[in-house]
């Protein structure tokens, strides 16, 4: 292992770096701060030899940060936690090691068993010390990263370029922040969940489940002051419509729940309750027989389960991520279908967002929060109503998945404005 501490050593390193496919691990200076408010402590680069590039660590003579820019090269790089690193720098052509692990094992990397005693001691005793990673002994930090490197056993044949759209989309949302009480706060999405539906929490706040009943959401406002509003697009009966696309069931125009109520012989609210109960749980035989949508859904569930039992995996619908039977315990028909639904929801959203970000990149407004079936924008009024119409068309995929739209001066007091966009 070589520690690169001066310009001459860096030049020799860079020649090798450009001519190979390195694996890059790193520590930020502070494990508590959000990556957006952080800095790089050091890089641990694995090639034929292992190299350490220190930029902020007490055990070394640190390199000037200008050298980080020279690592933006065209050659492929396998990088630990690409999404977090991109808050600081993008080295170009990066493949996320964490994603490769997830594609093989259907779970995130468990770091707990890879810890060493020294790191555990520092993190326990000096938990609130700022930039702690810069003072934990360098060799013990490297030992931890080496443990990660040797234990993950990646399958590079599972590399999926399309799946990178998920990390890119979530980074774009994280990077702009939410405006709260005169300051920007940052969310952190984790796409490596059992179902593939990202969680979103940071600093003790679950941004995927901000309380609607109290005034928790009132603190979130527009960064544009009086020149802005928060605008939310919320899908209607999203999972029912998504599965309808998969099983080739065409819902009529208008409310899905009113359409389904005709089969149940009940009102709107009861229809909504029943449909979600059946979709996420057992579908009674009488419902299969009298409701053509759920008849098709049951046939699909049966075929999905048959394929899973035969092949020991299923592919998700858009990115073809494999859910392997060896990685999931206590699987049954309904659980498998729920995994399929949530992956379908996520992948549909991420595919839409990858297009949306290119469409809206030159506007002042920002997408600041994604919550499964809703999207919250910090809307700059200068972008005008045509911007909102553009969002509506893109998010709804030209009317395929209708939304309700609300806006307000804060995230708690939101007014429904859907009717303003009818016609």
N, C-alpha and C positions, 0 to 999 in steps of 0.2 A: 504494500500500500504506500502511495506517495502523497504527501501533503504539498499542494501547490501554493507557494507563498510569495512569488515575485513574478515579474513580467517575463523573464526568460523561461522559467518553468511553465508558465501559462502558455506561451507560444508553442512549446513542444507538446504540451497537452492538447492544444487546439488542433494541431495537425492530425493527431490520432483521432480526436473526437469527430472531426469532419469526415473521416474515411471509414468509419465503422457504424454500427448500430448500438449506441450505448444504452445502458439502463441507468436511470437517474433517480436517486432517493434524496431526501432533503429534510432538514428541520427548519421551521420558522423560528424566530427568536422567542416567541411567546405562544404557548399552547392554549392559553385562555382567550386571548384576543381573537377577533374574527380575522381571517386571512386578509381582508381588505385593509385592515388597520395594522398590518404586520410587516415583517421584513424577513429576509433569508439569513439564517445563521450560517449554514454551510450546505454545500452539495456533496453527495457521495456518489461518484460516477463509476460504474462498473464497465470495464472494457476487458482487454487482455490482462491488464493490471487494474487495480482499484486506485481511484484518485479522490482526494478530498480537496474541495475548493472552499476555504473559509472566507466569509464576508463579514461575519459579526460573531466572533467567538473569542473568549478570553485566553484560550490555550494556544493561539496561533498568531502569527503576523497576518493580518487580514488583507485580502485583495481589495483593490478599488472596485466599487460597484459597476464601473464602466465596463468591466470585463463580462458582466452578465449579458450585455447587449451582443457581444461577439458569439454567444452561444445560440443565437437565433440563426440556425443553419437549415439547409434543405434536407439533410439526411434524417431518416426515421429515428425516433427516440422512444424508448419505453420508459414512461415516467410515472412515479408514484404520486397519486392524487393530483391529476392534471387540473381539475376544477379549482382546487385551492391555490395551486401555483399560479394560475392565470390571473388571479387577483393582483399579483405582483409582476409577473412577466410571462410571456408566451415564447417558448423556444422554437416554435414552428414544428409541424409534422410530428406531433406528440401522440403516442398511443397510451391510454391509461392502463396502468398495471392493475389497479383496483377493479376496473371493468372486466379485464381478462379473467381475473379470479372469480368474479361474480358470474360470468358466462359459463364457467366450468362447475362452480359449486352452488350457484343460486343463493349466495349469502355474502355478506361483507366479511373482510378479513378480521378475525378475532385476535387482537393484539395483546390481550391480557397475559397469556401464557408465554409470550415472547419477551416480556419485560425482564430486566436484570435488577439485582438488589440495589445497586447504586441509584438508578433512575427512580425506583420506587421510593427510596429514602428521600431524595431531593423533592420529588413531586408531592410527597406526603408532608414533609416538614416545612417546605418553602413554597407551598401551593400558591400563595398570593404575591410572590416575588415577581416583579415585572421582568420580562425577557429572561426567564429562568433557563431556557435552552442554551443561552450563551455562556452560562457558567457551569452547567452540569459537565463533568469531565468529558472531553471530546471522544476519547477512546471508548467510553461507555455508551455514548450516543451512537457511535459507529457500530459497536457490538450489537445494539438493538436493531439497527437498520440491516445489518448482516443477517441477523436472525430472521427478519422478515424476508429478505431476499432468498435465503436457502430453504425456507419452509413453505413458500406459496405454490411451488410446483405448477407453473402456468402451462396451459395448452394453447400455443400460439396459433394453431389451426382454427381456433374459435374466434379469432380476431374478426370484428364486425364493424366496418367503417360506418355503416348507416347508424349503428347504435350510438356512435359518438354524438349524434344529434341531441340525445338526451342530456348529456353532460354540458354541451354547448348552450342549449336552451336554458338550463337551470343556472348556469353561470351568468348568462345575460340578465336574468332576473335579479340574482343576488347582487350583481355588481353595481346596480343603480341605487339600492337601498330604499328604505321606507322612511318617510318624514314623520318624526314623533317628537312632540314637545320641543320644537325649534332645533332639532338635530336629526341627522341621518342615522338610522340603525340598520343592521344588515342581517338578513336571514341566511340560513344554511340548509340546503336541501341534501338529503341522503337518498340516492336512487337505488341503493343496494339492499332493498327490503325483500322479505319473503315473496310478496306478490308482485314486486316491481313498481308498486305505487309509491312515489317518493314521500318520505316524511320531511318535516320542515320545522326545525327548532334550533334556537341558539340562545345562549345566555339565560337559560331557564324559561324561555318563552316558547310555547308551541304555536308557531304562526299558522299551522294548518288547522288550528281549533281555537282561534281567538273568541272569547266569550261574546255571544250576541245579546245576552240577557242583561248583563250589568253594563257599565260604561267603559269597559276596557278598550273598546274600539274607538272611543271618542278622542283619544290622544293622537290618533293617526290622521294627519291632514295633508294638504298639498304643499309641496316645496315651493310652489309658485305664488303662495300667498293669496291675495285677492284676485290674482290673475289665473287661478287654477281651481280645479275641483277633482275629487276622487270619483272615478266612474267604474262601475262593476258590470261585467257581462256574466250572466249565469245561465247555463244550459237548462233546457226544459226536458224532463224525463230522459236524461242523457243515456243512461245504461240501456233502457228499453229501446231507444232509437239505434244505439250502437249495435246491439244484438240483432235488431230487426234487419240491419244492413247485412250482417253475417249470415242470417238464416233466410235471407231473401223474402222478408215480410214487409210489405209497403204499407206504412201507416197513412191514413188520409190526412189532408191538410187540417190544421187545427190542433186541439188538445189531444194528446195521447191518452190521458186518463179519462177524458169524456168518451173517447172511442172505446176504451176497455170497459167502461161502466155499462155499456150496452150488453155486453156478454154476462157481466156479473149481476145486472139488475139492481144497482146501488148508486149512491151519489158520488160526486167527484172525489171527496176526501177518502171515502171507503174504498173506492176503486184504486186510488193511489196506494193506500196501505196494502191492499191485497196484491197488487202487481209486484211491489217490492218484496213482499213476503214470499211470493212464489219464485221470484227471480233469484233470490239469495238463499232460498231454502227448498223444501220439498214441494213439488208440484202435484197436487192431488189428481188422481186419474180422471175425475169428473171435469176438472179444469182443462186437462189435456184434450178431452173429448169435445168440450163445448167452446173452447177458445182457440182459434186457429194459430194465433201467435205462439201461445204456450205449447201447442202441439208440435210446432216446428222447433221450439226451444228444447223440448224434451228429446226429440229425435237427435238434435245436435249434441246434447249432453251425453246421450247414449253412445253416439259415434266417437265423441271426444274420449270418453272413458275406455272404449274398446281399443282405440288407437294407443292410448297411454299404457294400457295393460300389455299390448302386443309389442310396442317399440321401446317401452320403458322411458319414454319422454313424450312431450308435445312441443311443437313450435308455436311461439306467439304469432299473432296474426299479421303484424306489419314488419317488425324487425327480425323475425324468425329466431328469437332468443329461445334456447331450449330449456325447458323445465324438466330436469332429470328425476326419475323416480328414486334414485339412490340418495338424493339430496333432501327429500321431503318425507317427513314421517306422518303416519296416520292419514294418508290420503284417501279420499272417497270421491264419489261422483260430484257431489255438490261443492266440496272444497276445491276440486280441480276446476270446476266451472267458475267459481269465484276468482280463482287465480287468473283464469283466462279473461274474465270480464275486466279485472283491475289492470291487467297488462294491456288489454285492448284500449281501455280508457287512456292510460298513460301514453301509449305509443301513438294513438290518434292525436292527442294533444301536442306531443312533442313534434310530430311531423308537421302539424299545422303551425306551431310556433317557429319552427325552423324557416318556414316560408314567410311568416308574419314579420319576423325581425328584419329580414331583408327589405320588406315592403315599407316599414315605418322608420328605418334607420335615420332618415334625415329630418324627422319631426322632433319637436321639443318634448312632447309628452313621453312618459315612460311606463312600461309594464313593470309593476312593483311587487305583485304577489300573485301566485298561482295556487289555487286550492281545488284540485281534482276536476270539479265541474264549473269553476268560476275563475275569472281573471280580473284583477284590480289594476286600473291604470291611474297614474297621476297625470291628469289631463291639463295641458296648457291651453287656455282658451284661445290663444293666438292661432293654434292649429285649426280651429274652426269645426263646425258641425260636419263638414265633409270628411274630416279625419275620423269622427265617430262612425259615420256611415261606412267608411273603408274598413274600420275594425269589425263592425258588425258583419260585413260581407265575408271577410277573411275568417273570422272565428266560427261563423256558422257554416263555413264551406259552401258558400253561395246558397244558403237556405236549407241545407240538408239537416242541420242541427240547430233549431231555433233557440234564441236566448231571450231572457228578460234583461232589461238595462235599468240601472239605478245610478244616481249620482248625489253628491252631497259635499258640504264643506269639511266633514269629517267622516270616518268610516262607520260611525254609530248611527248618525242621522242621515240616512240615505232615502231619497225620493225615487219612486218608480217612474221612469220616463219612457217606458217601452212604447207606449201609444204614439209618441212623437216620431217614431221611426216606422210606423205602419203606412204602407202605401207608397 
